[in-house]
Amino acid sequence: MSTCQALVIPADQAQPARVETIGTDLETLQTLVHGSIEAVSGKDWHFYLNEEGKILALMPNVRAAALVWELTGALTDVYCGDVVFLGDDAQGEEADLPAHVIAIWEQTRIGQPTS
């Protein structure tokens, strides 16, 4: 099993987002998003979310949407449920989340709970 550094953003804003090393196998990704996965691609990153998030009326993930806005300057969808951001390597395979994505996240800390 391959592992990569990822950013996991729960839809519930009371739960902190976290950068952690995760397994990139299908079962792990499905566990993190609580169901079948759907991918949304960016330039050198992508994220997974529950493909039935809207149908199941999962909570919108405002923090993931805000990060996408920061990265791209555009939003084309409502993302529902927990989200897992990863990077892409030169062959399009799973890779560590790029440092610039983590830096943007850490600078903005969009919707992070305060302790």
HELIX and SHEET records of a PDB file:
HELIX    1   1 LEU A   26  VAL A   33  1                                   8    
HELIX    2   2 VAL A   62  THR A   72  1                                  11    
HELIX    3   3 ALA A   99  THR A  108  1                                  10    
SHEET    1   A 5 ARG A  18  GLY A  23  0                                        
SHEET    2   A 5 THR A   3  ILE A   9 -1                                        
SHEET    3   A 5 VAL A  83  ASP A  88 -1                                        
SHEET    4   A 5 TRP A  45  ASN A  50 -1                                        
SHEET    5   A 5 ILE A  37  SER A  41 -1                                        
SHEET    1   B 4 ARG A  18  GLY A  23  0                                        
SHEET    2   B 4 THR A   3  ILE A   9 -1                                        
SHEET    3   B 4 VAL A  83  ASP A  88 -1                                        
SHEET    4   B 4 GLU A  94  ALA A  95 -1                                        
END                                                                             
